[in-house]
Amino acid sequence: MKICLVGSSGGHLTHLYMLKPFWEKHERFWVTFDKEDAKSLLKDERMIPCYYPTNRSLKGLLINTRLAWKVLRREKPDLIISSGAAVAVPFFWLGKLFGAKTMYIEVFDRIDKSTLSGKLVYPVTDKFIVEWEEMKKIYPKAINLGSIF
């Protein structure tokens, strides 16, 4: 199985990295910001830089949509995993077009309110994971696996 792990640097990237017992067994690549924290954490991983800043940025969405199209056509991942933020949106929507399965993990600090990225990817997410039972009121098809931390 080939996995695409996509997300902003910082906390979102840390969240994905904590899934290492799962992803380390598979072929994978990362899509994240070309920032020092990401380069340090992923120094031994294959990383594809994406455009930032992305939050509520139409320019960022357009640039990263073009990137997602190119990367997904070339890499053909079986699974796309993200915990946000905005860079995940084009990868999830186009990923479905290319036949990939998608898994989204809503961030830990959201207990009773959705994120914009979560709302935007929810319709095309195969497994939507929350870390608080209260979030199932917002995302009815979500699975509560508890805290990743």
C-alpha positions, 0 to 999 in steps of 0.5 A: 500500500502506498500512503500520502500523508498531507498536512500543514507543518507544526501540530498537524504534521506532529499529529500525523507523525504520531501514527508512525507505527501504522505508516512506517510499514508502507511506502509513503510520501509527505506533502507539507510546508517547506519549513524548518520543523517539517524538514527536521522531522521528515529528514529521512522521509520523502517530502513534497513541498506545498504552497503556504500560507493556505488558511482561507487563501484562494491563491493557496487553494488554486496552487495546491490544487494544481500540485495535488493534480500533478502529485496524485497522477504521478504517485497514485497513492492507495490512501491519503491521510490528513489531520489538516489543514487547508492543504488537505482539501484539494488532495482529498477531493482529487484523491477520490477522483483518482480512486484513493481511499481517504482518512481524516483525523480531526484535531485534538483541540476540537471538542465541540466545533468543527474545523473548516478543513474538516467540514470541507473534506467530510463529504469525501472522507472514507474514514473520518476520525474524531478524538472526542465523543462530542464531535460525533454530534457534528460528524455523525459518520465519524469514528471516535478512537480517542486521543492519539496523544 
